[in-house]
Amino acid sequence: MKELIEFIASRLVDHPEKIAVTLQEDEESVIIELRVAQEDLGKVIGKQGRTARAMRAVLAASRTGDTKRARLEIVE
C-alpha cells in the first residue's frame, strides 16, 4: 500500500524527491500519511479534492483479504 501511494504521488508532483509516506497501524486500521512539498500540495489534493478521493479509492481497491481499514491522510 505504501509503495502504491508513493508511485501515484510521484507521478503528480513536481518534486518527487520530497515525498514522504509513513505507515501507522493499530488493531482496526492502517493510516497512511502522505507528505509532499508545499507547492505540490494542491496537485495531490486536486480540484475539490477529486485527486485525493481517487487515490483513496485506489487504495481501498488494492486491499485484498485485509480486514483492516486503510485511511490516507495528506499532511501539510
Secondary structure, 3 states (H helix, E strand, C coil): CHHHHHHHHHHHCCCHHHCEEEEEECCCEEEEEEECCHHHHHHHHCHHHHHHHHHHHHHHHHCCCCCCEEEEEEEC
